[in-house]
């Protein structure tokens, strides 16, 4: 009997002895899978991310080992280096998001664009908070990591991933796994986080304000011109945001032009599903024990929560101002939908309105700032990428 061959079978247990913290990461991966399946918290991403964490933290790291001159690399190493590291996967997600997004509620009431902009307040609060923590001896945050953490406040997972990978290329640390899980966790917790903030900042009378059910019709010509014009304008104003906005607007053009239905459905369904699976697995594969189990990770989750709260508050406060200026024609709660968690934030606003008055329907009014928030977060990402070298 070959004793050396039998010894190879025990290498996994030997590696566990050298790296016992991998058991913690296996537990975290299992928790994310549980939340996705049992609690339905963002299952399309938490299940792949949780699985990626488990696969990356198995003994010897066979799925994430780098390629060498004499040996091929692991499957997830190739996926990361050829798709996520060069920002391809987040951009393909934006292609699908563009094809899924209906900008008509925003275009029928352009004032809601301001609410989407105001809801980016938390992005810059978290950015400055992360920089402040970086001055303390217990943390080691730089401006690059601060930008990656700050963008969590936009409640937009793909944008968070896009900024984090961009900052890695500029010499920042790899905190992709931590910020991605924080972003998607808070997106899933929108129904728990936003209502207390909204109730704190609004009165019962304000929450009961009804907005008209009729909407100004938007012509098909306008719907076609908008994605083209938006890509051009933002491309000139914030060139670093052009990849995100440009590919998202291309996806939206496929949706509204009416002559490429096959491409639109492919972007919305088959392509989106494939990309989400690879994105989740790859993000999870970056969360190895030595990279994730650090004090900075706890700070990232706390700062992400603060960012999300301030983003919600920024939208609601501008909504209150618009309510006053419009002589109570605008329900300030729709400002909370300015975070780009589409359509969860809009549903939260509708549910809160229905609790106060079952005959009050705000969902379409909330969708305006909701989709505007997607553009706002992408623009904020472009600003960070342009300013931080």
C-alpha positions in Angstrom: 0.0 0.0 0.0 1.3 3.5 -0.9 1.6 5.3 2.3 2.3 8.6 0.6 -0.9 8.4 -1.5 -2.9 7.8 1.7 -1.2 10.8 3.2 -2.4 13.0 0.3 -6.0 12.2 1.3 -5.4 13.8 4.6 -4.0 17.1 3.3 -7.3 18.8 3.7 -7.3 18.2 7.4 -3.7 19.2 7.7 -4.6 22.5 5.9 -7.5 23.0 8.3 -5.0 22.7 11.2 -2.9 25.5 9.6 -5.9 27.7 8.8 -8.7 27.1 11.3 -10.4 30.4 10.4 -11.6 28.8 7.2 -14.3 27.2 9.3 -15.6 30.7 10.2 -15.8 31.6 6.5 -17.6 28.3 5.7 -20.1 29.3 8.4 -20.6 32.7 6.8 -21.1 31.2 3.4 -23.7 28.8 4.9 -25.5 31.7 6.6 -25.7 33.7 3.3 -27.2 30.6 1.5 -29.7 30.2 4.4 -30.7 33.9 4.1 -31.2 33.6 0.4 -33.2 30.3 0.5 -35.2 30.6 3.8 -35.5 34.3 4.1 -35.6 35.2 0.4 -33.0 38.0 1.0 -31.6 38.7 -2.5 -31.5 35.0 -3.3 -30.2 35.5 -6.9 -27.0 36.9 -5.5 -26.7 35.7 -1.9 -26.9 32.0 -2.9 -24.0 32.3 -5.5 -22.0 34.5 -3.2 -22.4 32.1 -0.3 -21.4 29.2 -2.5 -18.4 31.1 -3.8 -17.3 31.7 -0.2 -17.5 28.0 0.6 -15.7 27.0 -2.5 -12.9 29.5 -1.9 -12.3 28.4 1.7 -12.2 24.7 1.1 -8.8 23.2 2.1 -5.9 23.9 -0.3 -8.0 26.4 -2.2 -8.2 24.2 -5.4 -10.8 26.5 -7.0 -9.0 29.8 -6.4 -5.3 28.8 -6.8 -3.5 31.0 -9.3 -2.1 29.5 -12.5 1.7 28.9 -12.5 4.1 27.9 -15.3 3.7 24.3 -14.7 0.1 24.0 -13.4 -3.3 25.4 -14.4 -5.2 27.6 -12.0 -8.5 27.1 -10.3 -11.8 27.7 -12.1 -12.8 30.7 -10.0 -9.3 32.2 -10.4 -9.8 32.3 -14.1 -13.3 33.7 -13.9 -12.1 36.5 -11.6 -9.1 37.5 -13.6 -10.7 37.4 -17.0 -14.1 38.8 -16.2 -14.4 40.6 -12.8 -10.8 42.0 -12.5 -11.3 43.8 -15.9 -14.8 45.1 -14.8 -16.6 43.0 -17.5 -19.1 41.3 -15.3 -20.5 44.5 -13.5 -20.9 46.2 -16.9 -22.8 43.2 -18.3 -25.1 43.4 -15.3 -25.7 47.1 -16.2 -26.6 46.0 -19.7 -29.3 43.8 -18.2 -30.4 46.4 -15.8 -30.8 48.9 -18.6 -33.0 46.5 -20.5 -35.1 45.9 -17.4 -35.5 49.6 -16.4 -38.5 51.7 -17.3 -37.6 55.4 -17.2 -41.1 56.5 -18.1 -42.1 57.4 -14.5 -39.1 59.6 -14.1 -39.5 61.3 -17.5 -43.2 61.9 -16.8 -42.2 63.8 -13.7 -38.7 65.2 -14.1 -38.7 66.7 -10.6 -38.1 63.3 -9.2 -34.6 63.4 -10.7 -33.6 65.8 -7.9 -34.8 63.2 -5.3 -32.6 60.6 -6.9 -29.6 63.0 -6.6 -30.4 63.9 -2.9 -30.5 60.2 -2.0 -26.7 60.0 -2.8 -26.0 62.0 0.4 -25.1 58.9 2.3 -22.4 58.0 -0.3 -20.4 61.1 0.6 -21.1 60.8 4.3 -19.7 57.3 4.3 -16.7 58.3 2.2 -15.8 61.1 4.7 -16.5 58.8 7.6 -14.2 56.1 6.2 -11.4 58.7 5.6 -11.8 59.8 9.3 -11.5 56.2 10.5 -8.4 55.9 8.4 -6.7 58.5 10.7 -7.2 56.2 13.7 -4.4 53.7 14.6 -6.7 50.7 14.5 -7.7 51.2 10.8 -5.8 51.5 7.6 -8.3 53.0 5.1 -7.1 55.1 2.2 -9.1 57.3 -0.1 -9.4 54.4 -2.5 -11.0 52.1 0.1 -13.1 55.1 1.3 -14.6 55.4 -2.2 -15.4 51.7 -2.4 -17.2 51.9 1.0 -19.0 55.1 0.3 -20.7 53.9 -2.8 -22.5 51.3 -0.6 -24.8 54.2 0.3 -26.3 54.2 -3.2 -27.7 50.7 -2.5 -26.5 49.6 -5.9 -24.5 46.3 -5.8 -23.1 46.3 -9.4 -21.9 49.9 -9.0 -20.2 49.0 -5.7 -18.4 46.1 -7.3 -17.4 48.3 -10.3 -15.9 50.9 -8.1 -14.1 48.4 -5.8 -12.5 46.6 -8.7 -11.5 50.0 -10.2 -9.8 51.0 -7.0 -7.9 47.7 -6.8 -6.5 48.5 -10.2 -5.3 51.8 -8.8 -3.4 50.2 -6.0 -6.1 49.9 -3.4 -6.5 46.8 -1.2 -8.9 44.0 -2.3 -12.0 44.8 -0.1 -14.3 43.7 -2.9 -15.9 40.9 -1.0 -16.6 42.9 2.1 -18.2 45.9 0.3 -20.1 43.7 -2.1 -21.7 41.6 0.6 -22.4 44.7 2.6 -24.1 46.4 -0.4 -26.3 43.4 -1.2 -27.1 42.7 2.5 -28.4 46.2 2.9 -30.3 46.0 -0.4 -32.0 43.0 1.0 -32.8 44.7 4.3 -34.4 47.8 2.7 -37.8 46.9 4.1 -36.3 46.9 7.6 -33.9 49.9 7.4 -35.9 52.5 5.6 -39.3 52.6 7.5 -37.9 53.8 10.8 -35.9 56.5 9.1 -39.0 57.6 7.1 -41.2 57.7 10.2 -38.6 59.7 12.2 -38.5 62.4 9.5 -42.1 62.7 8.5 -45.4 63.3 10.2 -48.5 61.2 9.8 -50.2 64.0 7.8 -47.2 64.1 5.4 -47.3 60.3 5.0 -51.0 60.5 4.1 -50.6 63.0 1.3 -52.1 61.7 -1.9 -50.5 62.4 -5.3 -52.5 62.3 -8.5 -52.9 58.9 -10.2 -52.7 60.4 -13.7 -49.3 60.7 -15.4 -48.2 62.8 -18.3 -47.7 60.5 -21.2 -44.2 60.1 -22.6 -43.8 59.7 -26.3 -41.9 56.8 -27.8 -39.6 59.3 -29.5 -38.7 60.7 -26.0 -38.1 57.2 -24.6 -35.7 56.5 -27.5 -33.9 59.8 -27.4 -33.4 59.8 -23.6 -30.9 56.9 -23.3 -28.9 58.3 -26.2 -28.8 61.8 -24.8 -28.1 60.6 -21.3 -25.1 58.6 -22.4 -23.7 61.5 -24.3 -24.3 64.2 -21.7 -22.9 62.2 -18.7 -20.1 61.0 -21.0 -19.0 64.6 -21.4 -19.7 65.7 -17.8 -18.3 62.7 -16.0 -16.2 60.6 -18.5 -15.3 58.0 -15.8 -19.1 57.2 -15.5 -19.4 56.6 -19.2 -18.8 52.8 -19.1 -21.6 52.3 -16.6 -24.1 54.8 -18.0 -23.3 54.0 -21.6 -23.8 50.3 -21.3 -26.9 50.7 -19.2 -28.4 53.1 -21.7 -27.6 50.7 -24.5 -29.6 48.1 -22.7 -32.5 50.5 -22.3 -32.3 51.5 -25.9 -32.8 47.8 -26.8 -35.9 47.8 -24.6 -37.6 50.9 -26.0 -36.7 51.0 -29.6 -39.2 48.2 -30.4 -37.2 46.6 -33.3 -34.8 44.3 -31.4 -37.1 42.4 -29.1 -34.9 39.3 -29.2 -31.8 41.2 -28.0 -33.8 43.0 -25.3 -35.2 39.7 -24.0 -31.7 38.1 -24.1 -30.3 41.0 -22.1 -33.1 40.8 -19.5 -33.1 37.0 -19.1 -30.4 34.6 -20.4 -27.5 37.0 -20.3 -28.5 38.5 -17.0 -28.9 35.1 -15.4 -25.5 33.8 -16.6 -23.7 37.0 -15.5 -25.4 37.0 -12.0 -24.3 33.5 -11.4 -20.7 34.2 -12.4 -20.6 37.5 -10.5 -21.9 36.0 -7.3 -19.5 33.1 -7.4 -16.6 35.3 -8.2 -17.3 37.9 -5.5 -17.7 35.1 -3.0 -14.3 33.6 -4.1 -12.5 36.8 -3.0 -13.7 36.3 0.6 -11.0 34.1 1.9 -10.4 34.0 5.7 -7.2 36.1 5.7 -8.8 38.8 3.5 -12.2 39.0 5.1 -11.7 38.4 8.9 -10.2 41.8 9.7 -11.4 44.7 11.9 -11.8 46.8 8.8 -14.6 44.4 7.6 -16.7 45.2 10.7 -16.1 48.9 10.0 -17.2 48.5 6.4 -20.5 47.0 7.4 -21.2 49.7 10.0 -20.3 52.5 7.6 -22.4 50.9 4.9 -25.4 51.0 7.3 -24.7 54.6 8.1 -24.4 55.4 4.4 -27.8 53.8 3.7 -29.5 55.6 6.5 -28.2 59.0 5.4 -29.1 58.3 1.8 -32.7 57.6 2.8 -32.7 60.7 5.0 -31.3 62.9 2.2 -34.1 61.9 -0.2 -36.8 62.3 2.5 -35.6 65.7 3.6 -35.5 67.1 0.0 -39.0 65.5 -0.4 -40.2 67.5 2.6 -38.8 70.7 1.0 -40.5 69.9 -2.3 -43.7 69.2 -0.4 -43.7 72.7 1.1 -42.8 74.4 -2.2 -45.5 72.5 -4.1 -48.1 73.3 -1.4 -48.3 69.7 -0.3 -48.6 68.2 -3.8 -45.7 65.9 -3.2 -45.5 63.1 -0.5 -42.1 63.4 1.0 -41.8 59.6 1.4 -41.1 59.2 -2.3 -37.7 60.8 -1.6 -36.7 57.6 0.2 -37.0 55.7 -3.0 -34.1 57.8 -4.4 -31.7 55.1 -3.4 -31.1 52.8 -6.4 -32.5 49.6 -4.8 -35.0 49.0 -7.6 -37.8 48.3 -7.0 -37.5 47.4 -3.3 -37.3 51.1 -2.1 -40.4 52.1 -4.2 -42.3 49.1 -2.7 -41.4 50.2 0.9 -42.8 53.7 0.1 -46.0 52.1 -1.3 -46.4 49.8 1.7 -46.0 52.7 4.2 -48.5 54.8 2.3 -51.0 52.0 2.2 -50.7 51.5 6.0 -51.6 55.1 6.6 -54.3 55.1 3.9 -55.2 52.0 1.9 -56.5 54.1 -0.9 -53.1 55.9 -1.4 -51.1 54.6 -4.3 -47.6 56.0 -4.6 -45.7 53.2 -6.3 -45.4 54.8 -9.7 -44.5 58.2 -8.2 -41.8 56.4 -6.1 -40.4 54.6 -9.2 -39.4 58.0 -10.7 -36.7 58.8 -8.0 -35.9 55.1 -7.8 -34.6 54.8 -11.3 -33.1 58.3 -11.1 -31.1 57.0 -8.1 -29.5 54.4 -10.4 -28.2 57.1 -12.6 -27.2 59.2 -9.6 -25.1 56.4 -8.0 -23.4 55.6 -11.3 -22.5 59.3 -11.7 -21.2 59.4 -8.1 -19.0 56.4 -8.9 -17.6 58.2 -12.0 -16.8 61.2 -9.8 -14.8 59.0 -7.3 -13.0 57.2 -10.1 -12.1 60.6 -11.7 -10.9 62.3 -8.5 -9.1 59.5 -6.8 -5.9 58.3 -8.6 
